[in-house]
Amino acid sequence: MYKIIRNRLEQGYRTSSYPKKPIHLPAIYRGLPVIQEQSDLALAQRCAALCPQDAIRAEEKKIDLGRCTFCGRCAEVNDGAFVKFSQNFELGAAKREDLITSGTLPELARHSKTHFKQIFGRSLQLRQVSAGGCNACEADINVLGTPFFDLARFGIDFVASPRHADGIMVTGPISNNMRTALLETYAAVPEPKVVIASGCCAISGGPFHGSSEIVADLSILLPVDLYIPGCPPHPLTTLHALLSFFKKL
């Protein structure tokens, strides 16, 4: 016991103070992309041609965050003359069309469904479903259970059985082999229930977009309540989205 107490004193308090206090990520982090509105259309078209995800809509001067993998190739063109990536990790959206942006997103807390906050504001249990992903999204979701993020302090937990869950968080491009398992998991969750699409693969198919081996867009199968873009989404992106959408903070 003495060793435990001594270790606790030596380690100190390691849990992040977010969201009560702002947190700043390293400069290398790529957050919400911001389009330079005054940029030339030819430059936008050049960036669109470079994008491996076809995420850039040159004529509209917008980026589809649901397809973007945040590779940063577009920001390298003319030293970011068309687009630059900010440090903003608050990327969650309640509607798919909100992810098509020039650099701003609707305030998620105001666009969440009021009854979700009333029902899940004190306790939210989620079943995570890996529908053919590479494990990057899953790894960054697991990080939320560490002492630094301590997701459970907000009353949010991931459970083993869908019958004990309030909803599902889906990652991966939803391979054809996982389609039935995903639908059965969703069916096992009692009403009322929520569906969260986490990562560009679940939102649009990501790098696998267009493949005949995947379903691609989760909304084709299920009604999606919350979109969390990224490849993978940063743990803080997920944390912000869950707290804003479900909690009364």
N, C-alpha and C positions, 0 to 999 in steps of 0.2 A: 504494500500500500504506500509506503514511504517513497518508493521508487516512482510510482505512478504520480503521486503529488509533485515530486521534484521535477519529473518530466513535464508535467502540465505547466509548472511555473517557468521552466526553461523555454518551452515552446511558445507560451503566451497565447493570445487570442488570434487565431488565424482565419476566422470566417470573414468573408467580405462584408463590408457595410452597405453594399448596393442592395436595394435602390435608395436607401436613405441618403447616401452620399454618392456623388458621381464617381465613375471609375474611368480611367483613361487606358486605352490599349496601346501597345507598341506601335511606332510609326509604320512598321512594315504591314500592319493589318489593313486589309481592304474592306471598307464598309460601304455604306450607301454611295453609289456612283452619282456624280453631279455633272449634268450636261452643260457645256458652255454654249449658251443660247446664241451668242453672236458668231459662233463658228460657221465656217463655210459648208454648204451642202456637199461639195465634192470631198471634203475632209470626212464628213459623216459617212459617206458612201465607202470611202477607203477603209474606215474602221469597221463598217459592216461587213466588208469583204474579208477582213481578217478574222472576224469573230467565228470560232469553231462551232458555236451554238446557235447561230442566226438569231441572236438575242437583240441585236441593234436594229431599230427601225429608223433608218437614215432620214427618210422624208419627214417623219414626225419628230425627229430628234429626241427619241426616247429609247430606253432600254427595258427589256422584259426581264425583271429579276427572277421570274419563275423559270427562266431558261439559262440565265447567266451562271457561269461557274466561277466568276470572279478571278479569271486567269490573269487579267490585267493587260492583255495584249493591246486593247484599244487605248489604254492610258499611255502606252509607250509611243504612240504616233504623235509626232510633233510635240513631244514632251507634255502630253495631256491637253493639247489645244482643243480637242473635242470633248473629252470626258476625263474627270479626275475622281479617284476614289477617296471619299472622306473617311473619318474615323468613327462615323455614326454606325453603331451596331444594332440600332432599333429598327429592324426590317420587317417585322410581322405585319400581316394584313388580313382583314376579314373577308375581302373579296379578291378574286383572281385578277380582275381588271385593274385593281389598285397597284398591282406589282409592275404594271407598264408605266414607267415614270421617267421624268426628266431630272429628278433629283429630290422630290418631296413625296412623302407618304401621308395618308390621313392618320390622325391621331387614333391609335388602335383602341384605346380605352373608351373613346366616344362612339366607336363603331361596333363595339362588342354587343352581344345580345343581353339585354338587361336581366332576363330570367336566368341566364347562365351565371351571372354574378350572384344572384339570389340563391340559386341551387348549389353552386360549387364554390361560393366565396370563402367558405371555411375549410372545406376538404375536397380535394380532387384526386381521384385515383385513376391512373392511366395504364393501359396495356400497350406496350411498344411492340409493333409488328415490323420485322425486317423482311420486306417483300422483294428480296433479290439484290440488296444493296452491297456495297464494297466494304462495309463496316465502319467507314469514317463517320457517318452521321450517328451510328449507334455508339461509337466510342465517345463522341462529344456529348451525347445525351447521358451516358454513364458518368461522365465527369461531374455532372450536376449533383451526384450523390456524395461527392467528396466533402471534407470539412470546409474547404474554402467557399464553395457555393451553398452547400447544405440546403438543398431544395426542400427537404422535409420540414424545415422551420416555418415554411409558408403553408404547410398543410397539403403539399403536393407529393405524391408518391407513385412509383411504378410498381404494379402488382403482377403476380405470376399468372393469375387466372382472369380471363375476360369477364367471368361471372362476378368478380369482385371489383370490376372497373366501372368508371363513369364514362369512359370513352377510349379511343385508340389513337395512338400516334404512329403514323405510318412512314417508314423510310424505304428507300430503294425504288427502282423503276417499275415495280410490280410485274415480275416475270409471269408468263403464262402458267408456270408450274405453281406459283404462289397465289394465283387468283382465287381458287376455291378455298384455300386455307384462310385467306384474308376475309372473304365474305362470311365464312362460318364463324370466324372470330368476332366480326362485327355483329352478327346475329346473336351471339351469346352474351353480348353486353346488354344489361337491362336498360329500359327506357327510364328517364330521358338520357340520351347519350350524345357525345360529341366526337367529331372526327378532325384530326390534325394532320396536315400534310407537311412533313419536315424534310427539307432539302429539295434541290432542283429535280432530282430523279423522281420523287413522288409527285411533284407539282407538274412536271412536263415530260419526264423521261430522261432529262439531263443528257449526258453524252450518248445515251442509247436511244435518243429520240428518233423515231422513224423505223425502228427495228420491229420486225414481225413477231419477235419473241417476247415482247412486253406489251402491257396495257398502256403504259406511259402516264396518262393523266388520271390521278386518283379520282377526280370528280366525275369521270366517266362511269365509275362503279358506285361511288358513295357520295352523299352530300357533305362537302367539306366546310367546316366552320372556321378554321384558322389555317393560314398559310405561313410557313416559316422558311423563307428562301435562304440559300447558301449552299456551298459545296466543300465541306459540310457547314451547316449553320454554327456560328460560334456559340459556346455555351451561354454567353450573356445574351445573345440574340434570342435563344430559346427561352431563357429565364424572363427576359423582358416581355416577350410575347405572351407567355403563360400568365404572368402577374397582371399585365395590362388587360388581358381579355377576360380573365376569370375572377380576379381578386378585387376586393374593395379596399384599395390602398390610397 
